[in-house]
Amino acid sequence: MTRPYTPTQLYIDGRWVDATGGALFPVHDPATEEVLAQVSDAAADDGTRALDAAVRAQGDWGRTTVRERADILRRAYEMTLARIDEFATLMTLEMGKPFAESRAEVVYGAEFLRWFSELAPQVAGRYLPAPVGSNRILTVKRPVGPALLITPWNFPLAMATRKIGPAVAAGCTMVLKPAELTPLTALLFTQVMGEAGLPAGVLNVIPTTRPGEVTGPMIKDRRLRKLSFTGSTPVGKLLIAQSADTVLRVSMELGGNAPFLVFADADLDAAVAGAVVAKMRNGGESCVAANRFIVHRSVADEFAARLAAALGAIEMGPGLRDGVGLGALIDDRAVAKVTRLVDAAVADGATVLTGGTAPERPGFFYPPTVLGQVPAGSGILREEIFGPVAPIVTFDTDAEAIALANDTDFGLVAYVFTRDINRALSLGERIEAGMIGVNTGLVSNPAAPFGGIKQSGLGREGSVEGIEEYLETVYMGIHLTDPDAE
């Protein structure tokens, strides 16, 4: 299939421009290892130019009516869906996921634009009497200001719209740094935003292979008011430390190590179906992918056999080929990591029920894999796998299941399968995660707050909480004199 046309330059102050010095970097198809395009490689000066443009545009943009912002987002939503196959093809080529999943991401990503277009006019302050005295309390909302948005490679459209949508709705200008592995989808979406009527300077996009060199000076610049990052916990920690000098407002959506709990009373058909979704969406390359399958001993063998059969039936291959359910991983480092974790688990005593060996190249593939009898201390239970591997451990009591689920520094999402509503609600209060899926393997929804606790991050995206990340609350205390007083 022919690659859709997409811009390959930087986008600064409403214009497509070359990077300083004219540097380029290649974007590869992970299924074939072929070069798809050469993209402008931003330097530090380009980051400064982009921030300059965002700062210049902030005053006028922050004063636009919420209806104008909402209309732009609504037009962008409709235009994105109108080009769904174009976006999906491009996404599959540069990221590797199957075409059907890419189309699903376009629908999901576009929904953030519609959600925040509808939420923008609903932003409101408060007016109420102070409990003591004659003052009145008036609060108003205003945009935080210029924001730096850093997105990952695994959901190249949805992670951009999840940040751009609320920033536009709130009245913030932006500098977007997409992941160097998958910049093409973000650049195509940038073109759509311009065609939807977004003024020059409001959104600036700077792909780069030198992220620290480019974003470091921006983070230190006191004119920047907001940093939103989705990516690994180690990088997130570094960015938080860098942001301390200017007390920059930050949102961090970081790594996960999601437990998937299956209790003795669970509907195993539903549990297996949920496991396939929670594990195999995006080929396991997702921060909300189920990472540890914690299964009651009485149903562990049956669950493992069913899951192995379901995953073993998934066809692996290039994402644009008909019938493919698992595409390529993002690069050779991803395959090497998954291989290392599986081999170490097997050396620890785990049993391979399906998969377990990477095929010969070209292409960065690893088959759907289920590991049974994984020892509790195995390293595969402590690292985020980011691949199509399901390690299974067993438990005997609810208390043991909770202890296993919470035995991690991360707390993004957890999945629970049980028919007992009392158990489910109790687990919801005791499992350390920002999101919990009960009898479902899919929790992400633009209308729901997305985010974690512990080392999985700070803040929330989506829902009503998502726009608050881009708004400041200003309080005015107003003294009223009693008009009847003499």
N, C-alpha and C positions, 0 to 999 in steps of 0.2 A: 504494500500500500504506500502511496506517495506521501511523504511528510508534508503536512500542512505548512503554509507559509507562516513564519513568525518573525517579529523583529529580533535582532541579535545585538543591538546597541544598548547603551545606557539610556535611561529616560530621566532627563533633568530639566526642570522648569518648563515642562510642556513640549520638549523637543527631544528627538532621538539623536544622540551624539556619541562619538567615539570616546573611548577611554583616553585619559592623558597618556601620551606616549604610544598610543595605538595598539597596546597589547591585546592579545586574544587568547582564549583557552577553548579546548575542544569539549564537546558534550557527546557522550557515547551512548549507544544502544546496548544495554546490558545483556540482551538476548543474543547479540551477534558480535559485540565488541567493536562494531564499526562506528566511525565518527558521523554524527548527525549534523553538527553545525559548529562553527567557530563563533564564540560569543565575546563581546568586549569585556576586558578584564579590568575592573575599576582599580584605581590607585587611591592613595590617601587624599590627594587633591580633589579627586572626584567625589569622595565622601563629603569633603568640606563644601564643594559646589552644591551638592544635593541638599545639605543642611541649610546653606545660605538661601536656597530657593524656598525651602519649607518655611524658614523664618520670615522671609519677605511676604509669603502668601498667607501667613497665619492670621494677621489682623483682619483682612477682608474676609477670609474664609470663615473665621470664627464668628463674624457678624452676619453671615448669610442666614436666611430663615430656615427653620427646620424642615419646612415643606420643600424648599429647593433641594436640600440635601437628600431628603427622602425620595424625591422624584428621580434624582440621579441614580440612587441605589436601585430603585425599581426598574429603571431603564436598563441598568447593567445586568440585573437579574434576568430580564427577558432576553437581552442580547446574548448572554452567556448560554442560556438554554437553547436559543436558536442555532448556536454553533456547537451543540453538544458533541457531535461526532468528530468535529475538528479538534476540539479540546481533548476528547477521549483518545483519539489516535495519537496525538502529540504526547500525551501523558504516558501512554503505553510504550511508545518508542523510547522516551528518555528515562522512564522509571522502571518499566518491566512488567507491571501488573497486567492481568488479562483485560481485554477490551471491555468486557461487561462490567468489571469492577471500576474501570476508569469512567465509564458512563455513569455509574452509580455515584462516583465521587463528584462528577460535574453537577448532578442533581443536588447532592448534599452540600457542596460548596456554594452553589447558587442560592440555596435556601437561607444562608446567612445574610445575603444581600436583601432578600425579601423580608426576613425577620427584623433586621435593623432598620429597614425603610419604614416598617410599621411601628417600630418602637420609638424612633426618633421624635415624633410629635407628642409622645407620652411622657417625656422627661419633664419633671416638675419639682419645684421646691415646696416649702411649707410656710404657712403663716399661722401663728397661734400665740395665745397669751402666755407670758412667763408664769410659772406656778406661784411665784412670790413677787410682789411689786407690780408696777404699772407698765413695765416694758412689754413690747411685743417681739416675738422671735420670727424673723424673716430669713429663710434660706433660699438661695438660688444656685443653680448649676451653671458652670461654664467650662469650656474645653480646657483640658490640661495644657495643651500646646503642642509644639512639634514633637513627634514620636518616631523612634527608631524601631522598626519591626524586623525581626530576624526569624525566618521560617526554615523548616527542615525539608529534606528531599522526599520523604515518604508519601506525603499528601500535598503535592505542589500547588494544587488549586485551593483546596479546602483550608489549608493552614494560612493561605494569603487572605481569603475572603473572611475568615474568622477574626482576623485582626483589622483588615481594611474596612470591613462593614461597620463595626462600632466606632472606629476612628472617624470615618466620614460622617456618620450619624451624629456624633458628638461635636463635630466642628474642629477636629484636629488635622493638621497637615502631617505628612509622613515621609520618611525615607525607608524604603523596603530593600532589605538585602536577602534575596532568595538563595537557597542552597546552590553551590556551584555544580552539583551533580544533576540538578533538575531545574535550570533557570528558564527553559523555553516556555513552559506553561505559564509561569508568572509574567513573562514578557508579553505573551499573547493576551493575558487578562489585563495587563496595563493598557494595551491598545484599546481593549473594550471599554475600560473606564474612561479613557479620553474621548472615545466616540459617544459615550453616554452623557458627556457634558461636564466632566470634572475639570475645574479650571486649572490652568498652568500653575505648577509649583505645589499643588496640594498633595500629589503622589509623585515621588521620585524613586527610581529603581536602579540599583547599582550592583549587578552581579560581580563577583570577585573571587579569585583563588587566594586572596590575602586578607581574610576577614579581620584578623587582629589589627593589621596595619591600617585598614580602612575604617573600621568601627571604633577603634580605640580612641582616636582624637575626638570623634563625635560624642562618645560617652563622657569624655572629660570636659566637653564644651558646655558652659553653663546655660546656653540657649536651648539645649535639648532638655525636654521636660519629662519624657516618658520612654521607657524601654520595655518592649514586649518580646520575649524569646521563647521559642519552642525548640527543644533539642535535648542533648544529653545533660545529665546532672553535673559532671565535671566542668563542662563549659558554662553551664548556668551559674555555678559557684564562682567561677572566675569573673563573669559579668556582674554578678552581685557585688563582688569585692571592688571592681572597677567603678561601679556606680556610687560607691559610698562617698567619694570625695565631693560630689555635687548633690548628695542626698537625692539621687534620681529616683523617681517613682518607677517601680519595676513590677512586671508580671512575668512569672516563670512557669512554663509548662514543661516539666522535666521527665526523667526516666520513670519506668515502672517495673514491677515484678509481680504481676497480677496472679493471685491465687484463684483457682477454679474449684470450688468445693462441691462434691457430690455426696449427699447423705443416703443412708440406707433406704429411706422412703421415697427417694427421688423417682420421677418418671424417667426411666433410662432412655427412652426414645427421645424425649425432649432434651435430656442432658447431653446425649451424643450430638444431636442437631445443634444445640447451643455451643457445644465444644468446637464443632467444625467452624462455626461462624467466629467465635471468639479467638480461635487459634489461627485459622487460615485466611481471614480477611487481610488483604494486602500481603499475603504470603507470610504472615507472622511479623512483618516489618512494621509494627505499630506499637506505640507506647501503651495501648490498652489491650494488646494481645494477651491471651491467657498464657502465663509463663510456667505455672506450677499447678499440676492437676492433683488435688488432694481428695482422695476417694475413700469412702468407708470400706473397710476390709471385706465386708460381706458381699459387696457388689463390684469390687475392684477388678476381678478377673473378667467378668462379663462386660463391664464398661470398657476395659482395655481392648478386649477382642472386638467389640463393636466399633470403637473409635479407630482401631487399626484397619478394619475393613473399610470404613468410610473414607479415611484419608488415603488408604492404598488405592482406592478407585479413582482418585483425582488425577486427571491427565496433566502432565507437566510439559511445558514447551513455550515457544515465543507467544507473547500475549495477544498478537493479532491473528493467530491461527484459530480457526473454529474449534470449539470443544475444549479448549485449554482452560483449566481451572486453577493452575499455579504457573505463574510466569517466572522470570529470572529474578534473582536477588540483585541488589543494586550494584555490587562490584565484587572483585576477587577477595577483598578484605572481609566482606560479609560471609562469603562461602568459607573462608579460612576460619573465622570465628565459630560458626556453627559446627564445622568439622571438629575443631578442637574441643568444644563443649561435649559433643556426642561421644567422641573417642574417649574422653576422660570419664564420662559417666559409665560407659561400657567397661572401662578398666576398673571402675569402682564396684562393678557387679550388676549394672543394669542390663536388661535384656531387650534387644531390638526386635520389635514386633512387626514393623514395616519400615522400609527406607533404610537410612543410616549410612549411605555412601553417595558422595557427589559423583555425577557422571563426568565423562571427559569433556573438555572444552572443545569448541568455542561456546561462549555464553556462561553466565554466572548462575548456575542452577544447583539446587539442592532439593532432594525429593521429600514429600511429606513423610514424617518420621514419628513413630510412637515408641517410647521407651517404657518398659514395665520394670517393676521391682527396683526402682531407683533408690539408693541408700539416702537416708535423711540428710547426711552431711555432704552430698555430692555438690560440686561446684556449679553444675547446671541449674541448681535450685537457687543459687545466690546471684547469678548474673542475668541480665536481661538478654534473652536469646536472640531476639530480632530475626527469627527465621521459622520455618515450618516444622518445628520439633515440639512434641508433647511429652514431657516427662511425668510419670505417674508415681505418687507415693501414697501410702495408706494411713488411715487413722482408725481408732476404735471408739473414742468418745468425742462429744462436742467440744469439750475443753481442750482436748488434744488438737482438734481441727483448728480451733481459733488460735492456739499457740503457734501452730505451723503457719497459718495464714499471716500472722503478725510478725513472724520471725524474719524481718527484712527492714532495711532502712527506708524502703519506698512505701508509698501509700496512695497510688493513683486510683486504681479500680480493683474490685473483687467481684467474683461471680459466685452465686449460691444457688444450688438446685435442691429443693426440698418441697414436699407437699404440706409441711407443717407451717402455717402462717405465724404461729407463736415463735417457732424457732427462727424463722426468717427475720422477724422484727427484732428478736433478741440479738441475732448476729449483726443486724444493721447498727446496733448500738455498741457492739464490741469489736467488730473488725475495723482495723485502722486503715481506712481508705476514704478518699473524697467522693467516690462513686461506687455504688453497689448494684449489680444486676441480679435480680431475683427471678430465676427460671427464664432467663434470657441471656443470650451471648452478645447482645448489641445494646449499648447504653447511650451512644453518641446521638445527640439530637440538638439542632440549633436552639430549640426552646428550653433546653436543660442546661444547668451550670456545669461546665466541664473544667475539672481541675483536681489536684490532689493535695495530700498532706505530707508531713515529714519531708524527706528529700525528693519528693515528687513535684514540689513547686509551691508557688505563691500566687494567689488570685484565682479568678475564674474567667472563662470565656464562654460566649453564648448566653442565652437567657437574658433576664433583666440585669443580672450581675455583670454581664459582658460590657455593657455601655458605661457602667459606673467606673470601670478601669480607666476610662478616658475623660472623666469628668471630675472637676473640683467642686467641693461644696463650700459656698461662701455664706457666712452668717452675718446678719445685721441686727443689732439690738436697737430697737426703736422705742424711745421714751414718749409716751403719750400723756398729755395733760388732760385731766378731766374737764371737759368744756363747761360743766355745771359748777365747777369750783370757782370761787371768787378770789 
